[in-house]
Amino acid sequence: MIDPRHSPDIPIDRKAEDWAAAALSVIPGLGHLFKGYYGLGFGLMLVGFPLSLFVGILIGFCTLGLGLILPVMFWIGVMGHAYCIDSRHHVHHHTARPA
């Protein structure tokens, strides 16, 4: 049986998927998980954002709070990356279809 989600006749609204990934990136890494980048998504959630938050707070003490912009810049960058990358869920594999 052919999966209708992978049918070339059904258009995929990639723009809506991109915006959904960016919106889900309010929690850094969740947009990447949504698009199928599981390693990167979990890495951003468990290591990337906590590390950027720690470094931002640490630098914030030395720069009178100016370093707190680093986690915000990281978060915006993650959102932009989640928006721009292609989804891994819509890759068509060239396999023989069942008769």
N, C-alpha and C positions, 0 to 999 in steps of 0.2 A: 504494500500500500504506500502511496506517495504522500508525504507530509504536505498539506496545503500551505503551511507557512513558508515553505521553500519553493513554491511554485513560481515560475518566472512570469505568469500571467497576473499575479497579484502584486500591485505596486506597494513598495515599502516606503512609508513616510519617514525617511531618514532625518529630516529636519526636526520632527517632533521627538524622535529618539535622542538626537543630540541635545535638545533642550532638556529632556528628562534626565539625561546623564549629568548635565551641568547642575540642574536643580538638586539631584541626589547628592552631589558633591558638597552640599552643606556639611555633610559628614565626609571628610576627605577619604577617598578610596571607594566610596559606595557607588559613585558614577562609573568607575572603572570595573567594579564587579558587575554592574548592570550591563555593560558592553562586552563582558566576557573575558576581561583581563584579570583573572583571579589572583595570580601571584602579585601583580602590581597593586591591585586593590587592597589585598590584605597587608602588603608591605607598607603602603601609605597609611593605612589605619593603625597598624600596630607599632610601626617604627617611625615613619616619616613625619607625621604630624606631631606626635609626642616629642620627638627630638627637636623639631623646629620650635615648638612651644617652649621647651626647656632652654634652648639656646637664646630665643627671643627674650625670655624673662631674665636670663643671666646677663645678656648684653644690655637689657633695659635698666638694670641696676647701675651699670657703668656709664650709661648715656642719658641719665635722667628720664627714662621711659621711651626714648626714641627707638630703642631696639625692639620694642613691642610691635613695630610695624612688620618685622620679619615673618611672624606666623601668619599675618594677614596677607602678605605678598605670596607666601607659600600656598595659602588656601585659594587665592584668586588664580594662581598658576595651575593648581590641580583642577580647578573648575574649567579653566580654558583648555587644558589638555584633555579632560574627559569629553568636552564638547567636540574637539577637533579630530580625535582618533576614530578610525573606522571600527565598526562593531564586528566582533568575531562570530556573532550568531547568524549572520546572513552570508556566510561563505558557502558557495555552491561547490560541492565535490563532484568530480567527474567520475561517477560510478555507473555501472549498468543498472538500468531500472528493471524491476521484476516484470515478467511477462504477464 
